[in-house]
Amino acid sequence: MIIRQQQLHYSPKNRRLASMYHWSKRLADTMAIRFWSHHYRSFNKMADKAANHAMDSSILTQYRFRLIAEKEQSSQA
């Protein structure tokens, strides 16, 4: 459902889901994501390990992904 909403660019009717849709849409636009596809959990080992780590530990861990603009600036310097 989420992938279809992102592919077809339509917002859910539920307010809470609509706000999450718009947030994820802005984030995807910032990261220049142009194509959406579903990845089965069994094929996504990195996300599975991160989810297990988050559930097993009580330590908050955040990952910062470099944006395309940051990559371009660092490669030009």
mmCIF file of the N, C-alpha and C atoms, coordinates in Angstrom:
data_MODEL
# 
_entry.id   MODEL 
# 
loop_
_atom_site.group_PDB 
_atom_site.id 
_atom_site.type_symbol 
_atom_site.label_atom_id 
_atom_site.label_alt_id 
_atom_site.label_comp_id 
_atom_site.label_asym_id 
_atom_site.label_entity_id 
_atom_site.label_seq_id 
_atom_site.pdbx_PDB_ins_code 
_atom_site.Cartn_x 
_atom_site.Cartn_y 
_atom_site.Cartn_z 
_atom_site.occupancy 
_atom_site.B_iso_or_equiv 
_atom_site.pdbx_formal_charge 
_atom_site.auth_seq_id 
_atom_site.auth_comp_id 
_atom_site.auth_asym_id 
_atom_site.auth_atom_id 
_atom_site.pdbx_PDB_model_num 
ATOM 1   N N  . MET A 1 1  ? 0.822  -1.187  0.000  1.00 0.00 ? 1  MET A N  1 
ATOM 2   C CA . MET A 1 1  ? 0.000  0.000   0.000  1.00 0.00 ? 1  MET A CA 1 
ATOM 3   C C  . MET A 1 1  ? 0.873  1.262   0.000  1.00 0.00 ? 1  MET A C  1 
ATOM 4   N N  . ILE A 1 2  ? 1.885  1.276   0.837  1.00 0.00 ? 2  ILE A N  1 
ATOM 5   C CA . ILE A 1 2  ? 2.752  2.456   0.936  1.00 0.00 ? 2  ILE A CA 1 
ATOM 6   C C  . ILE A 1 2  ? 3.509  2.683   -0.367 1.00 0.00 ? 2  ILE A C  1 
ATOM 7   N N  . ILE A 1 3  ? 4.030  1.597   -0.934 1.00 0.00 ? 3  ILE A N  1 
ATOM 8   C CA . ILE A 1 3  ? 4.757  1.718   -2.198 1.00 0.00 ? 3  ILE A CA 1 
ATOM 9   C C  . ILE A 1 3  ? 3.833  2.248   -3.284 1.00 0.00 ? 3  ILE A C  1 
ATOM 10  N N  . ARG A 1 4  ? 2.603  1.722   -3.343 1.00 0.00 ? 4  ARG A N  1 
ATOM 11  C CA . ARG A 1 4  ? 1.655  2.180   -4.366 1.00 0.00 ? 4  ARG A CA 1 
ATOM 12  C C  . ARG A 1 4  ? 1.334  3.663   -4.186 1.00 0.00 ? 4  ARG A C  1 
ATOM 13  N N  . GLN A 1 5  ? 1.187  4.108   -2.936 1.00 0.00 ? 5  GLN A N  1 
ATOM 14  C CA . GLN A 1 5  ? 0.910  5.529   -2.694 1.00 0.00 ? 5  GLN A CA 1 
ATOM 15  C C  . GLN A 1 5  ? 2.069  6.389   -3.177 1.00 0.00 ? 5  GLN A C  1 
ATOM 16  N N  . GLN A 1 6  ? 3.289  5.957   -2.914 1.00 0.00 ? 6  GLN A N  1 
ATOM 17  C CA . GLN A 1 6  ? 4.447  6.731   -3.356 1.00 0.00 ? 6  GLN A CA 1 
ATOM 18  C C  . GLN A 1 6  ? 4.578  6.700   -4.880 1.00 0.00 ? 6  GLN A C  1 
ATOM 19  N N  . GLN A 1 7  ? 4.306  5.548   -5.490 1.00 0.00 ? 7  GLN A N  1 
ATOM 20  C CA . GLN A 1 7  ? 4.419  5.439   -6.945 1.00 0.00 ? 7  GLN A CA 1 
ATOM 21  C C  . GLN A 1 7  ? 3.369  6.281   -7.654 1.00 0.00 ? 7  GLN A C  1 
ATOM 22  N N  . LEU A 1 8  ? 2.141  6.259   -7.132 1.00 0.00 ? 8  LEU A N  1 
ATOM 23  C CA . LEU A 1 8  ? 1.040  6.960   -7.793 1.00 0.00 ? 8  LEU A CA 1 
ATOM 24  C C  . LEU A 1 8  ? 0.838  8.375   -7.267 1.00 0.00 ? 8  LEU A C  1 
ATOM 25  N N  . HIS A 1 9  ? 1.609  8.754   -6.258 1.00 0.00 ? 9  HIS A N  1 
ATOM 26  C CA . HIS A 1 9  ? 1.576  10.107  -5.695 1.00 0.00 ? 9  HIS A CA 1 
ATOM 27  C C  . HIS A 1 9  ? 0.196  10.489  -5.154 1.00 0.00 ? 9  HIS A C  1 
ATOM 28  N N  . TYR A 1 10 ? -0.403 9.614   -4.347 1.00 0.00 ? 10 TYR A N  1 
ATOM 29  C CA . TYR A 1 10 ? -1.653 10.017  -3.711 1.00 0.00 ? 10 TYR A CA 1 
ATOM 30  C C  . TYR A 1 10 ? -1.546 9.854   -2.203 1.00 0.00 ? 10 TYR A C  1 
ATOM 31  N N  . SER A 1 11 ? -2.111 10.805  -1.512 1.00 0.00 ? 11 SER A N  1 
ATOM 32  C CA . SER A 1 11 ? -2.040 10.871  -0.063 1.00 0.00 ? 11 SER A CA 1 
ATOM 33  C C  . SER A 1 11 ? -3.169 10.051  0.562  1.00 0.00 ? 11 SER A C  1 
ATOM 34  N N  . PRO A 1 12 ? -2.899 9.339   1.668  1.00 0.00 ? 12 PRO A N  1 
ATOM 35  C CA . PRO A 1 12 ? -3.958 8.602   2.357  1.00 0.00 ? 12 PRO A CA 1 
ATOM 36  C C  . PRO A 1 12 ? -4.993 9.550   2.956  1.00 0.00 ? 12 PRO A C  1 
ATOM 37  N N  . LYS A 1 13 ? -6.180 9.040   3.225  1.00 0.00 ? 13 LYS A N  1 
ATOM 38  C CA . LYS A 1 13 ? -7.240 9.865   3.796  1.00 0.00 ? 13 LYS A CA 1 
ATOM 39  C C  . LYS A 1 13 ? -7.050 10.081  5.295  1.00 0.00 ? 13 LYS A C  1 
ATOM 40  N N  . ASN A 1 14 ? -6.482 9.110   5.978  1.00 0.00 ? 14 ASN A N  1 
ATOM 41  C CA . ASN A 1 14 ? -6.237 9.218   7.410  1.00 0.00 ? 14 ASN A CA 1 
ATOM 42  C C  . ASN A 1 14 ? -5.227 10.332  7.677  1.00 0.00 ? 14 ASN A C  1 
ATOM 43  N N  . ARG A 1 15 ? -5.549 11.229  8.619  1.00 0.00 ? 15 ARG A N  1 
ATOM 44  C CA . ARG A 1 15 ? -4.670 12.396  8.880  1.00 0.00 ? 15 ARG A CA 1 
ATOM 45  C C  . ARG A 1 15 ? -3.266 11.994  9.292  1.00 0.00 ? 15 ARG A C  1 
ATOM 46  N N  . ARG A 1 16 ? -3.181 11.025  10.191 1.00 0.00 ? 16 ARG A N  1 
ATOM 47  C CA . ARG A 1 16 ? -1.867 10.604  10.682 1.00 0.00 ? 16 ARG A CA 1 
ATOM 48  C C  . ARG A 1 16 ? -1.039 9.990   9.548  1.00 0.00 ? 16 ARG A C  1 
ATOM 49  N N  . LEU A 1 17 ? -1.674 9.123   8.768  1.00 0.00 ? 17 LEU A N  1 
ATOM 50  C CA . LEU A 1 17 ? -0.964 8.516   7.643  1.00 0.00 ? 17 LEU A CA 1 
ATOM 51  C C  . LEU A 1 17 ? -0.624 9.545   6.574  1.00 0.00 ? 17 LEU A C  1 
ATOM 52  N N  . ALA A 1 18 ? -1.508 10.520  6.382  1.00 0.00 ? 18 ALA A N  1 
ATOM 53  C CA . ALA A 1 18 ? -1.247 11.571  5.391  1.00 0.00 ? 18 ALA A CA 1 
ATOM 54  C C  . ALA A 1 18 ? -0.024 12.390  5.787  1.00 0.00 ? 18 ALA A C  1 
ATOM 55  N N  . SER A 1 19 ? 0.103  12.707  7.080  1.00 0.00 ? 19 SER A N  1 
ATOM 56  C CA . SER A 1 19 ? 1.268  13.489  7.510  1.00 0.00 ? 19 SER A CA 1 
ATOM 57  C C  . SER A 1 19 ? 2.546  12.679  7.342  1.00 0.00 ? 19 SER A C  1 
ATOM 58  N N  . MET A 1 20 ? 2.497  11.364  7.614  1.00 0.00 ? 20 MET A N  1 
ATOM 59  C CA . MET A 1 20 ? 3.675  10.518  7.400  1.00 0.00 ? 20 MET A CA 1 
ATOM 60  C C  . MET A 1 20 ? 3.997  10.392  5.911  1.00 0.00 ? 20 MET A C  1 
ATOM 61  N N  . TYR A 1 21 ? 2.953  10.328  5.072  1.00 0.00 ? 21 TYR A N  1 
ATOM 62  C CA . TYR A 1 21 ? 3.161  10.264  3.622  1.00 0.00 ? 21 TYR A CA 1 
ATOM 63  C C  . TYR A 1 21 ? 3.893  11.524  3.143  1.00 0.00 ? 21 TYR A C  1 
ATOM 64  N N  . HIS A 1 22 ? 3.418  12.692  3.568  1.00 0.00 ? 22 HIS A N  1 
ATOM 65  C CA . HIS A 1 22 ? 4.033  13.949  3.122  1.00 0.00 ? 22 HIS A CA 1 
ATOM 66  C C  . HIS A 1 22 ? 5.466  14.080  3.643  1.00 0.00 ? 22 HIS A C  1 
ATOM 67  N N  . TRP A 1 23 ? 5.702  13.637  4.877  1.00 0.00 ? 23 TRP A N  1 
ATOM 68  C CA . TRP A 1 23 ? 7.056  13.671  5.440  1.00 0.00 ? 23 TRP A CA 1 
ATOM 69  C C  . TRP A 1 23 ? 7.977  12.766  4.628  1.00 0.00 ? 23 TRP A C  1 
ATOM 70  N N  . SER A 1 24 ? 7.517  11.540  4.343  1.00 0.00 ? 24 SER A N  1 
ATOM 71  C CA . SER A 1 24 ? 8.354  10.617  3.581  1.00 0.00 ? 24 SER A CA 1 
ATOM 72  C C  . SER A 1 24 ? 8.556  11.098  2.146  1.00 0.00 ? 24 SER A C  1 
ATOM 73  N N  . LYS A 1 25 ? 7.555  11.755  1.582  1.00 0.00 ? 25 LYS A N  1 
ATOM 74  C CA . LYS A 1 25 ? 7.661  12.295  0.225  1.00 0.00 ? 25 LYS A CA 1 
ATOM 75  C C  . LYS A 1 25 ? 8.725  13.394  0.169  1.00 0.00 ? 25 LYS A C  1 
ATOM 76  N N  . ARG A 1 26 ? 8.717  14.293  1.172  1.00 0.00 ? 26 ARG A N  1 
ATOM 77  C CA . ARG A 1 26 ? 9.740  15.350  1.214  1.00 0.00 ? 26 ARG A CA 1 
ATOM 78  C C  . ARG A 1 26 ? 11.134 14.750  1.372  1.00 0.00 ? 26 ARG A C  1 
ATOM 79  N N  . LEU A 1 27 ? 11.244 13.750  2.240  1.00 0.00 ? 27 LEU A N  1 
ATOM 80  C CA . LEU A 1 27 ? 12.528 13.093  2.448  1.00 0.00 ? 27 LEU A CA 1 
ATOM 81  C C  . LEU A 1 27 ? 13.007 12.413  1.164  1.00 0.00 ? 27 LEU A C  1 
ATOM 82  N N  . ALA A 1 28 ? 12.099 11.730  0.478  1.00 0.00 ? 28 ALA A N  1 
ATOM 83  C CA . ALA A 1 28 ? 12.451 11.066  -0.785 1.00 0.00 ? 28 ALA A CA 1 
ATOM 84  C C  . ALA A 1 28 ? 12.860 12.085  -1.839 1.00 0.00 ? 28 ALA A C  1 
ATOM 85  N N  . ASP A 1 29 ? 12.174 13.210  -1.892 1.00 0.00 ? 29 ASP A N  1 
ATOM 86  C CA . ASP A 1 29 ? 12.537 14.259  -2.848 1.00 0.00 ? 29 ASP A CA 1 
ATOM 87  C C  . ASP A 1 29 ? 13.918 14.821  -2.535 1.00 0.00 ? 29 ASP A C  1 
ATOM 88  N N  . THR A 1 30 ? 14.225 14.994  -1.252 1.00 0.00 ? 30 THR A N  1 
ATOM 89  C CA . THR A 1 30 ? 15.530 15.498  -0.832 1.00 0.00 ? 30 THR A CA 1 
ATOM 90  C C  . THR A 1 30 ? 16.640 14.539  -1.250 1.00 0.00 ? 30 THR A C  1 
ATOM 91  N N  . MET A 1 31 ? 16.350 13.238  -1.163 1.00 0.00 ? 31 MET A N  1 
ATOM 92  C CA . MET A 1 31 ? 17.351 12.228  -1.505 1.00 0.00 ? 31 MET A CA 1 
ATOM 93  C C  . MET A 1 31 ? 17.292 11.838  -2.979 1.00 0.00 ? 31 MET A C  1 
ATOM 94  N N  . ALA A 1 32 ? 16.450 12.520  -3.749 1.00 0.00 ? 32 ALA A N  1 
ATOM 95  C CA . ALA A 1 32 ? 16.313 12.300  -5.200 1.00 0.00 ? 32 ALA A CA 1 
ATOM 96  C C  . ALA A 1 32 ? 15.897 10.871  -5.546 1.00 0.00 ? 32 ALA A C  1 
ATOM 97  N N  . ILE A 1 33 ? 14.989 10.311  -4.762 1.00 0.00 ? 33 ILE A N  1 
ATOM 98  C CA . ILE A 1 33 ? 14.456 8.979   -5.057 1.00 0.00 ? 33 ILE A CA 1 
ATOM 99  C C  . ILE A 1 33 ? 13.392 9.129   -6.127 1.00 0.00 ? 33 ILE A C  1 
ATOM 100 N N  . ARG A 1 34 ? 13.565 8.422   -7.217 1.00 0.00 ? 34 ARG A N  1 
ATOM 101 C CA . ARG A 1 34 ? 12.640 8.523   -8.344 1.00 0.00 ? 34 ARG A CA 1 
ATOM 102 C C  . ARG A 1 34 ? 11.878 7.229   -8.595 1.00 0.00 ? 34 ARG A C  1 
ATOM 103 N N  . PHE A 1 35 ? 12.301 6.125   -7.982 1.00 0.00 ? 35 PHE A N  1 
ATOM 104 C CA . PHE A 1 35 ? 11.684 4.830   -8.235 1.00 0.00 ? 35 PHE A CA 1 
ATOM 105 C C  . PHE A 1 35 ? 11.464 4.102   -6.919 1.00 0.00 ? 35 PHE A C  1 
ATOM 106 N N  . TRP A 1 36 ? 10.293 3.524   -6.749 1.00 0.00 ? 36 TRP A N  1 
ATOM 107 C CA . TRP A 1 36 ? 9.947  2.790   -5.534 1.00 0.00 ? 36 TRP A CA 1 
ATOM 108 C C  . TRP A 1 36 ? 9.716  1.326   -5.880 1.00 0.00 ? 36 TRP A C  1 
ATOM 109 N N  . SER A 1 37 ? 10.242 0.440   -5.067 1.00 0.00 ? 37 SER A N  1 
ATOM 110 C CA . SER A 1 37 ? 9.963  -0.986  -5.249 1.00 0.00 ? 37 SER A CA 1 
ATOM 111 C C  . SER A 1 37 ? 9.967  -1.660  -3.885 1.00 0.00 ? 37 SER A C  1 
ATOM 112 N N  . HIS A 1 38 ? 9.258  -2.764  -3.808 1.00 0.00 ? 38 HIS A N  1 
ATOM 113 C CA . HIS A 1 38 ? 9.152  -3.503  -2.553 1.00 0.00 ? 38 HIS A CA 1 
ATOM 114 C C  . HIS A 1 38 ? 10.319 -4.475  -2.437 1.00 0.00 ? 38 HIS A C  1 
ATOM 115 N N  . HIS A 1 39 ? 10.938 -4.533  -1.264 1.00 0.00 ? 39 HIS A N  1 
ATOM 116 C CA . HIS A 1 39 ? 12.003 -5.494  -0.997 1.00 0.00 ? 39 HIS A CA 1 
ATOM 117 C C  . HIS A 1 39 ? 11.524 -6.403  0.122  1.00 0.00 ? 39 HIS A C  1 
ATOM 118 N N  . TYR A 1 40 ? 11.448 -7.686  -0.163 1.00 0.00 ? 40 TYR A N  1 
ATOM 119 C CA . TYR A 1 40 ? 11.006 -8.625  0.857  1.00 0.00 ? 40 TYR A CA 1 
ATOM 120 C C  . TYR A 1 40 ? 12.006 -8.648  1.994  1.00 0.00 ? 40 TYR A C  1 
ATOM 121 N N  . ARG A 1 41 ? 11.506 -8.820  3.192  1.00 0.00 ? 41 ARG A N  1 
ATOM 122 C CA . ARG A 1 41 ? 12.334 -8.785  4.388  1.00 0.00 ? 41 ARG A CA 1 
ATOM 123 C C  . ARG A 1 41 ? 13.480 -9.794  4.311  1.00 0.00 ? 41 ARG A C  1 
ATOM 124 N N  . SER A 1 42 ? 13.226 -10.958 3.748  1.00 0.00 ? 42 SER A N  1 
ATOM 125 C CA . SER A 1 42 ? 14.272 -11.985 3.673  1.00 0.00 ? 42 SER A CA 1 
ATOM 126 C C  . SER A 1 42 ? 15.458 -11.541 2.816  1.00 0.00 ? 42 SER A C  1 
ATOM 127 N N  . PHE A 1 43 ? 15.243 -10.581 1.925  1.00 0.00 ? 43 PHE A N  1 
ATOM 128 C CA . PHE A 1 43 ? 16.315 -10.084 1.071  1.00 0.00 ? 43 PHE A CA 1 
ATOM 129 C C  . PHE A 1 43 ? 16.955 -8.807  1.614  1.00 0.00 ? 43 PHE A C  1 
ATOM 130 N N  . ASN A 1 44 ? 16.475 -8.313  2.727  1.00 0.00 ? 44 ASN A N  1 
ATOM 131 C CA . ASN A 1 44 ? 16.982 -7.057  3.262  1.00 0.00 ? 44 ASN A CA 1 
ATOM 132 C C  . ASN A 1 44 ? 17.665 -7.316  4.601  1.00 0.00 ? 44 ASN A C  1 
ATOM 133 N N  . LYS A 1 45 ? 18.822 -7.940  4.557  1.00 0.00 ? 45 LYS A N  1 
ATOM 134 C CA . LYS A 1 45 ? 19.538 -8.361  5.762  1.00 0.00 ? 45 LYS A CA 1 
ATOM 135 C C  . LYS A 1 45 ? 19.985 -7.176  6.621  1.00 0.00 ? 45 LYS A C  1 
ATOM 136 N N  . MET A 1 46 ? 20.405 -6.082  5.986  1.00 0.00 ? 46 MET A N  1 
ATOM 137 C CA . MET A 1 46 ? 20.880 -4.930  6.746  1.00 0.00 ? 46 MET A CA 1 
ATOM 138 C C  . MET A 1 46 ? 19.756 -4.323  7.584  1.00 0.00 ? 46 MET A C  1 
ATOM 139 N N  . ALA A 1 47 ? 18.585 -4.152  7.000  1.00 0.00 ? 47 ALA A N  1 
ATOM 140 C CA . ALA A 1 47 ? 17.451 -3.603  7.745  1.00 0.00 ? 47 ALA A CA 1 
ATOM 141 C C  . ALA A 1 47 ? 17.018 -4.563  8.840  1.00 0.00 ? 47 ALA A C  1 
ATOM 142 N N  . ASP A 1 48 ? 17.082 -5.858  8.567  1.00 0.00 ? 48 ASP A N  1 
ATOM 143 C CA . ASP A 1 48 ? 16.710 -6.860  9.558  1.00 0.00 ? 48 ASP A CA 1 
ATOM 144 C C  . ASP A 1 48 ? 17.658 -6.804  10.754 1.00 0.00 ? 48 ASP A C  1 
ATOM 145 N N  . LYS A 1 49 ? 18.955 -6.694  10.497 1.00 0.00 ? 49 LYS A N  1 
ATOM 146 C CA . LYS A 1 49 ? 19.933 -6.592  11.587 1.00 0.00 ? 49 LYS A CA 1 
ATOM 147 C C  . LYS A 1 49 ? 19.740 -5.305  12.382 1.00 0.00 ? 49 LYS A C  1 
ATOM 148 N N  . ALA A 1 50 ? 19.473 -4.203  11.692 1.00 0.00 ? 50 ALA A N  1 
ATOM 149 C CA . ALA A 1 50 ? 19.250 -2.929  12.384 1.00 0.00 ? 50 ALA A CA 1 
ATOM 150 C C  . ALA A 1 50 ? 18.000 -2.992  13.252 1.00 0.00 ? 50 ALA A C  1 
ATOM 151 N N  . ALA A 1 51 ? 16.947 -3.625  12.748 1.00 0.00 ? 51 ALA A N  1 
ATOM 152 C CA . ALA A 1 51 ? 15.711 -3.760  13.530 1.00 0.00 ? 51 ALA A CA 1 
ATOM 153 C C  . ALA A 1 51 ? 15.942 -4.639  14.747 1.00 0.00 ? 51 ALA A C  1 
ATOM 154 N N  . ASN A 1 52 ? 16.659 -5.745  14.579 1.00 0.00 ? 52 ASN A N  1 
ATOM 155 C CA . ASN A 1 52 ? 16.963 -6.618  15.714 1.00 0.00 ? 52 ASN A CA 1 
ATOM 156 C C  . ASN A 1 52 ? 17.812 -5.895  16.749 1.00 0.00 ? 52 ASN A C  1 
ATOM 157 N N  . HIS A 1 53 ? 18.791 -5.133  16.305 1.00 0.00 ? 53 HIS A N  1 
ATOM 158 C CA . HIS A 1 53 ? 19.644 -4.370  17.225 1.00 0.00 ? 53 HIS A CA 1 
ATOM 159 C C  . HIS A 1 53 ? 18.816 -3.362  18.013 1.00 0.00 ? 53 HIS A C  1 
ATOM 160 N N  . ALA A 1 54 ? 17.914 -2.682  17.333 1.00 0.00 ? 54 ALA A N  1 
ATOM 161 C CA . ALA A 1 54 ? 17.076 -1.684  18.002 1.00 0.00 ? 54 ALA A CA 1 
ATOM 162 C C  . ALA A 1 54 ? 16.174 -2.329  19.040 1.00 0.00 ? 54 ALA A C  1 
ATOM 163 N N  . MET A 1 55 ? 15.645 -3.501  18.730 1.00 0.00 ? 55 MET A N  1 
ATOM 164 C CA . MET A 1 55 ? 14.755 -4.180  19.677 1.00 0.00 ? 55 MET A CA 1 
ATOM 165 C C  . MET A 1 55 ? 15.520 -4.773  20.850 1.00 0.00 ? 55 MET A C  1 
ATOM 166 N N  . ASP A 1 56 ? 16.757 -5.230  20.600 1.00 0.00 ? 56 ASP A N  1 
ATOM 167 C CA . ASP A 1 56 ? 17.538 -5.889  21.643 1.00 0.00 ? 56 ASP A CA 1 
ATOM 168 C C  . ASP A 1 56 ? 18.251 -4.921  22.574 1.00 0.00 ? 56 ASP A C  1 
ATOM 169 N N  . SER A 1 57 ? 18.508 -3.713  22.136 1.00 0.00 ? 57 SER A N  1 
ATOM 170 C CA . SER A 1 57 ? 19.238 -2.758  22.972 1.00 0.00 ? 57 SER A CA 1 
ATOM 171 C C  . SER A 1 57 ? 18.320 -1.623  23.395 1.00 0.00 ? 57 SER A C  1 
ATOM 172 N N  . SER A 1 58 ? 18.679 -1.027  24.486 1.00 0.00 ? 58 SER A N  1 
ATOM 173 C CA . SER A 1 58 ? 17.899 0.125   24.947 1.00 0.00 ? 58 SER A CA 1 
ATOM 174 C C  . SER A 1 58 ? 18.605 1.428   24.594 1.00 0.00 ? 58 SER A C  1 
ATOM 175 N N  . ILE A 1 59 ? 19.659 1.329   23.796 1.00 0.00 ? 59 ILE A N  1 
ATOM 176 C CA . ILE A 1 59 ? 20.433 2.504   23.402 1.00 0.00 ? 59 ILE A CA 1 
ATOM 177 C C  . ILE A 1 59 ? 19.875 3.049   22.095 1.00 0.00 ? 59 ILE A C  1 
ATOM 178 N N  . LEU A 1 60 ? 19.622 4.342   22.070 1.00 0.00 ? 60 LEU A N  1 
ATOM 179 C CA . LEU A 1 60 ? 19.128 4.986   20.863 1.00 0.00 ? 60 LEU A CA 1 
ATOM 180 C C  . LEU A 1 60 ? 20.281 5.159   19.880 1.00 0.00 ? 60 LEU A C  1 
ATOM 181 N N  . THR A 1 61 ? 20.100 4.655   18.686 1.00 0.00 ? 61 THR A N  1 
ATOM 182 C CA . THR A 1 61 ? 21.110 4.768   17.644 1.00 0.00 ? 61 THR A CA 1 
ATOM 183 C C  . THR A 1 61 ? 20.488 5.453   16.446 1.00 0.00 ? 61 THR A C  1 
ATOM 184 N N  . GLN A 1 62 ? 21.156 6.481   15.944 1.00 0.00 ? 62 GLN A N  1 
ATOM 185 C CA . GLN A 1 62 ? 20.671 7.171   14.761 1.00 0.00 ? 62 GLN A CA 1 
ATOM 186 C C  . GLN A 1 62 ? 21.752 7.127   13.697 1.00 0.00 ? 62 GLN A C  1 
ATOM 187 N N  . TYR A 1 63 ? 21.320 6.946   12.470 1.00 0.00 ? 63 TYR A N  1 
ATOM 188 C CA . TYR A 1 63 ? 22.232 6.930   11.345 1.00 0.00 ? 63 TYR A CA 1 
ATOM 189 C C  . TYR A 1 63 ? 21.966 8.152   10.495 1.00 0.00 ? 63 TYR A C  1 
ATOM 190 N N  . ARG A 1 64 ? 23.017 8.834   10.082 1.00 0.00 ? 64 ARG A N  1 
ATOM 191 C CA . ARG A 1 64 ? 22.865 10.011  9.234  1.00 0.00 ? 64 ARG A CA 1 
ATOM 192 C C  . ARG A 1 64 ? 23.319 9.643   7.835  1.00 0.00 ? 64 ARG A C  1 
ATOM 193 N N  . PHE A 1 65 ? 22.405 9.748   6.893  1.00 0.00 ? 65 PHE A N  1 
ATOM 194 C CA . PHE A 1 65 ? 22.726 9.457   5.509  1.00 0.00 ? 65 PHE A CA 1 
ATOM 195 C C  . PHE A 1 65 ? 23.158 10.747  4.826  1.00 0.00 ? 65 PHE A C  1 
ATOM 196 N N  . ARG A 1 66 ? 24.237 10.678  4.082  1.00 0.00 ? 66 ARG A N  1 
ATOM 197 C CA . ARG A 1 66 ? 24.709 11.850  3.347  1.00 0.00 ? 66 ARG A CA 1 
ATOM 198 C C  . ARG A 1 66 ? 23.781 12.104  2.180  1.00 0.00 ? 66 ARG A C  1 
ATOM 199 N N  . LEU A 1 67 ? 23.387 13.337  2.044  1.00 0.00 ? 67 LEU A N  1 
ATOM 200 C CA . LEU A 1 67 ? 22.521 13.713  0.938  1.00 0.00 ? 67 LEU A CA 1 
ATOM 201 C C  . LEU A 1 67 ? 23.339 13.895  -0.331 1.00 0.00 ? 67 LEU A C  1 
ATOM 202 N N  . ILE A 1 68 ? 22.679 13.819  -1.450 1.00 0.00 ? 68 ILE A N  1 
ATOM 203 C CA . ILE A 1 68 ? 23.360 13.943  -2.742 1.00 0.00 ? 68 ILE A CA 1 
ATOM 204 C C  . ILE A 1 68 ? 24.095 15.271  -2.848 1.00 0.00 ? 68 ILE A C  1 
ATOM 205 N N  . ALA A 1 69 ? 23.484 16.352  -2.375 1.00 0.00 ? 69 ALA A N  1 
ATOM 206 C CA . ALA A 1 69 ? 24.126 17.668  -2.436 1.00 0.00 ? 69 ALA A CA 1 
ATOM 207 C C  . ALA A 1 69 ? 25.414 17.676  -1.619 1.00 0.00 ? 69 ALA A C  1 
ATOM 208 N N  . GLU A 1 70 ? 25.409 17.007  -0.464 1.00 0.00 ? 70 GLU A N  1 
ATOM 209 C CA . GLU A 1 70 ? 26.620 16.948  0.357  1.00 0.00 ? 70 GLU A CA 1 
ATOM 210 C C  . GLU A 1 70 ? 27.710 16.158  -0.353 1.00 0.00 ? 70 GLU A C  1 
ATOM 211 N N  . LYS A 1 71 ? 27.338 15.067  -1.021 1.00 0.00 ? 71 LYS A N  1 
ATOM 212 C CA . LYS A 1 71 ? 28.315 14.266  -1.751 1.00 0.00 ? 71 LYS A CA 1 
ATOM 213 C C  . LYS A 1 71 ? 28.948 15.074  -2.873 1.00 0.00 ? 71 LYS A C  1 
ATOM 214 N N  . GLU A 1 72 ? 28.125 15.836  -3.590 1.00 0.00 ? 72 GLU A N  1 
ATOM 215 C CA . GLU A 1 72 ? 28.639 16.644  -4.695 1.00 0.00 ? 72 GLU A CA 1 
ATOM 216 C C  . GLU A 1 72 ? 29.585 17.724  -4.185 1.00 0.00 ? 72 GLU A C  1 
ATOM 217 N N  . GLN A 1 73 ? 29.245 18.354  -3.059 1.00 0.00 ? 73 GLN A N  1 
ATOM 218 C CA . GLN A 1 73 ? 30.096 19.404  -2.504 1.00 0.00 ? 73 GLN A CA 1 
ATOM 219 C C  . GLN A 1 73 ? 31.424 18.835  -2.036 1.00 0.00 ? 73 GLN A C  1 
ATOM 220 N N  . SER A 1 74 ? 31.400 17.664  -1.388 1.00 0.00 ? 74 SER A N  1 
ATOM 221 C CA . SER A 1 74 ? 32.642 17.085  -0.886 1.00 0.00 ? 74 SER A CA 1 
ATOM 222 C C  . SER A 1 74 ? 33.528 16.582  -2.026 1.00 0.00 ? 74 SER A C  1 
ATOM 223 N N  . SER A 1 75 ? 32.925 16.148  -3.129 1.00 0.00 ? 75 SER A N  1 
ATOM 224 C CA . SER A 1 75 ? 33.738 15.680  -4.256 1.00 0.00 ? 75 SER A CA 1 
ATOM 225 C C  . SER A 1 75 ? 34.349 16.845  -5.037 1.00 0.00 ? 75 SER A C  1 
ATOM 226 N N  . GLN A 1 76 ? 33.723 18.027  -4.968 1.00 0.00 ? 76 GLN A N  1 
ATOM 227 C CA . GLN A 1 76 ? 34.243 19.196  -5.668 1.00 0.00 ? 76 GLN A CA 1 
ATOM 228 C C  . GLN A 1 76 ? 35.359 19.875  -4.886 1.00 0.00 ? 76 GLN A C  1 
ATOM 229 N N  . ALA A 1 77 ? 35.406 19.642  -3.584 1.00 0.00 ? 77 ALA A N  1 
ATOM 230 C CA . ALA A 1 77 ? 36.412 20.303  -2.739 1.00 0.00 ? 77 ALA A CA 1 
ATOM 231 C C  . ALA A 1 77 ? 37.769 19.661  -2.861 1.00 0.00 ? 77 ALA A C  1 
# 
